[in-house]
Amino acid sequence: MTDTLESTTIDRIDSLLRERMYEDDLPGLSLAVTDGDDVVYARGYGSRDLASNAPATPETVYGIGSVSKSFAALATARLVDSGDLSYDDRVTDYLEVDIPDDVSIHHLLSHTAGYPSLAVSEALIARQLEVGESGVPLGSLADVYAHVEGAREEIAGEPGDRWMYCNTGYTLVGEVIAAVTGRSYTEYVTDDILEPLGMDRSTYDGDVFESFEDRMTPYFPEEEDDGGDADLEPAALPIREQSAAAGGLLAPVTDLANYLRLHINEGVAVDGDERQLVGEDALEACYGAYAETPSGPYGYGWRTREVAGRELIGHGGSIVVSTAYAGFAPEDGVGVALLANASPGYGLAELGKGVFAALVGEDPREVSFFARKRRLEELAGEYETYRGITEAKVQVEGGTLRLRVGGPIEEGSWTPLVPVDLEAGEFYAPTMAGNRQPVRFERDGDDLSLYVDRWRLHQQ
């Protein structure tokens, strides 16, 4: 493994990742960049475990969350390639589960089956983190089937009509694969995908994860105060036994680099046994544009985004205490894998896009997400009027700001600010009467003023 990137590119990548780790409270982060032949850059940043200050490395094993979905899609593609399955096959041809007969494997893989999220993964993760308990029986696959069957009234449309992200659909895909192969889903993926790709530090097994010395400690924000800050505390690792296909894989970035090379090389396993692991046509179907989403067209476990004028095919993942991104650009022949042992409050795909922008010679800070985030963070802070009689607090929340103005008479409540012209600092606050109260930020030298209603407040 050698670093073959130009020093300016490395500086841009390292600067971006270290800055975001500091700003977004990420204890540890690992990165691997690959081309079609080898890893060209790999680094660990921060700590995989805060108590011991053990460093994060390229070999640190993390939970990759929904990046696992592309493995389920690859497993399906192999069975399509061998003639054992068709993407258009009905799910009920393979499983004894009471869902509409016209739901196909294609619909499950592309999140177009008509089912909204049934929150199985969320419930199980919350249960293992001991932060929530819905009481819904989900202890076995039979329980999951009963949960799906009980949700028929929740179906929001005919198959193919709309896109709604549904983890449980991938659980059913995993069961179809098990039914066709006669092996459990995790056995099939381990034997027929992970091993041929040389992904020997990747596993679905919590005990195997614990046997690795170089593994992440998961972190979760224990308690959030009024200022929005939270203390990170070690947490349990959610093991996705009932939803392995949807988000259960544990892996290091170096193994994901092997995986991305398979896609860069159109189905050829470069590491491992150097063979065509899946046919090009069946694999190419995974990158299709079957549904439009706010973040780009969705295929089978992959989403296509435009970054720096290029196509970047990838997928993010989160199990709350570990976040992930894996993506590749076919025309540039480059892949990026990022893993962290906490959540930065946004999808790690945004960091992946920044790294990719640096790889193709662009300034990652000019990627729209980071430019917007930087501007919002610039406006956030504490403000006060003349002599400090009235105070205000501005916080970043989601993709915008929220504002609270208070003084000696009343504390005030939080109000969302809707951007009108972000660069110009122009927003409005919706009122209970349905009006739009103008809110404006103006800079004059070192002074940043906030104008709202009768007030002019100065950032402190």
C-alpha positions, -999 to +999 in steps of 0.1 A: +000+000+000+016+032-011+006+069-013+008+079-049-014+110-048+001+145-053+010+163-021-015+191-028-043+166-031-033+149+001-032+182+019-067+191+007-081+157+018-064+157+052-073+193+059-109+187+050-113+156+071-094+169+101-115+201+101-148+183+099-138+158+126-131+188+149-162+207+140-186+177+139-172+158+169-160+126+152-136+107+174-121+085+147-122+083+109-106+060+083-101+066+046-090+045+016-087+057-019-083+032-047-079+029-084-085-002-105-053-019-093-044-009-057-050+014-027-034+047-036-040+065-003-051+053+031-051+070+065-066+068+099-075+101+117-082+105+154-089+077+178-107+044+173-111+044+211-110+076+232-102+060+266-070+044+254-064+069+227-058+040+203-055+055+168-078+049+140-061+031+111-070+019+076-075-016+091-099-004+119-132-023+116-164-003+117-201-009+111-209+001+075-247+003+078-266+007+046-234+004+024-243-033+031-272-029+007-249-029-024-236-063-012-271-076-012-275-062-047-243-078-058-253-111-044-286-108-064-267-098-095-246-130-092-277-151-091-292-133-120-260-138-139-261-175-132-298-178-142-310-187-108-330-154-104-344-126-125-348-090-112-384-092-123-392-123-103-420-120-078-409-121-042-438-145-033-424-170-057-397-176-032-410-166+002-441-174+022-449-139+032-482-121+028-472-091+006-487-080-028-481-106-055-468-080-079-439-069-057-407-080-075-371-083-065-365-052-086-390-032-065-373-043-032-338-035-044-349+000-057-371+009-028-401+011-051-423-017-036-448+008-022-439+001+014-428+031+035-401+025+061-414+000+087-388+011+112-375-024+120-339-014+118-345+017+138-363-002+165-336-029+168-308-003+168-325+017+195-332-015+215-295-025+214-284+011+223-309+011+251-323+045+240-357+034+230-381+005+232-412+003+211-424-031+224-429-044+189-420-082+187-389-084+165-369-111+181-370-136+151-375-136+114-411-148+120-416-117+140-403-095+112-426-113+087-455-107+110-445-070+112-444-068+074-477-086+070-494-064+095-484-033+076-504-039+044-526-009+052-494+012+052-486+005+016-486+039-001-490+030-037-486+004-064-452-011-070-431+012-091-452+043-083-429+060-059-396+058-041-396+052-003-365+040+015-374+007+032-348-014+050-372-042+055-373-047+017-336-056+018-343-081+046-367-098+022-340-097-005-317-115+018-343-142+025-348-147-012-311-152-017-311-177+012-341-196-004-324-198-038-289-208-025-299-231+004-275-211+026-281-183+050-277-148+034-246-141+055-230-174+046-235-169+009-221-133+010-191-144+031-183-175+010-190-161-025-182-124-022-161-115+008-136-144+005-131-141-033-124-104-028-099-109+000-121-091+025-108-112+054-115-085+080-152-082+071-179-100+090-215-100+100-206-117+133-204-096+165-181-122+181-157-120+152-157-082+154-148-084+191-119-107+183-102-079+162-078-058+182-080-030+157-118-023+159-137+009+166-154+017+199-189+030+189-199+064+203-233+079+209-243+114+221-254+106+256-272+138+266-279+170+247-280+203+265-299+234+255-269+247+235-270+217+212-237+202+224-236+165+235-211+143+253-200+113+233-202+081+253-191+045+244-221+025+232-231-010+223-225-021+188-258-029+171-256-063+154-282-065+126-292-102+129-327-096+115-315-071+089-280-082+078-288-075+041-300-040+049-271-029+071-253-056+090-217-057+075-187-048+096-155-039+077-124-018+074-119+007+045-091-014+031-116-043+025-141-018+010-113-007-014-111-043-026-149-042-031-148-009-050-122-023-073-146-050-083-170-023-095-143-002-112-132-033-130-167-043-141-171-074-120-135-087-119-121-095-085-087-079-085-078-090-050-085-126-040-088-151-068-087-127-098-118-139-116-150-125-131-171-126-100-203-113-118-212-106-154-211-070-166-248-069-177-261-081-143-238-058-124-245-028-147-282-031-137-273-022-101-263+013-112-296+021-130-318+051-124-350+035-113-362+063-090-355+100-086-345+110-051-335+144-036-299+131-037-298+117-072-312+086-091-314+054-071-304+020-085-300-013-065-281-003-034-263+025-052-271+061-058-256+083-086-246+118-077-230+146-097-198+159-081-174+183-099-192+176-132-186+139-129-208+109-120-201+094-085-219+061-078-221+054-041-241+048-009-239+060+026-247+041+058-253+046+095-260+025+125-260+057+146-228+049+164-209+042+132-212+059+098-200+050+063-196+059+027-183+039-003-184+053-038-166+051-072-164+070-104-164+047-134-150+073-159-122+083-135-114+048-123-113+058-086-131+047-055-134+063-020-142+045+013-148+064+045-158+051+080-163+068+113-171+057+148-199+083+155-223+103+135-214+138+123-250+148+120-251+144+082-245+116+058-209+106+054-215+107+017-209+145+019-174+139+031-169+113+004-180+138-022-154+163-007-126+137-010-136+129-045-136+166-055-101+168-042-091+138-062-102+154-094-085+187-087-113+207-072-114+225-038-135+203-016-147+233+004-164+245-028-187+215-029-221+229-023-227+210+010-195+224+026-200+259+012-235+260+026-224+245+059-195+270+062-219+299+056-244+287+082-217+281+108-204+316+101-238+331+110-244+309+141-235+321+175-246+343+204-258+379+197-268+408+220-282+443+217-267+475+229-257+471+265-266+434+263-302+439+275-317+415+248-298+384+237-302+360+208-288+326+200-285+313+164-279+276+158-274+254+128-302+229+125-306+206+096-300+226+064-308+260+079-307+280+111-329+284+142-332+316+163-342+324+198-345+360+210-349+366+247-345+393+273-355+403+309-392+402+301-394+368+284-370+341+274-383+336+239-388+304+219-369+288+190-380+298+155-367+282+123-352+306+097-359+299+061-332+311+037-341+336+010-306+344-001-280+326+020-250+344+007-266+378+012-276+367+048-314+371+041-339+348+058-374+349+071-391+335+102-426+321+098-451+335+123-482+320+138-502+344+118-488+330+086-466+360+079-429+361+070-408+381+095-377+393+077-344+383+093-311+397+080-274+392+088-250+420+078-213+422+082-194+455+085-157+447+091-154+426+122-190+432+133-217+408+122-252+422+130-285+404+132-316+424+123-349+409+134-382+427+142-372+458+162-338+445+172-302+449+160-280+424+177-242+420+175-224+386+173-203+381+204 
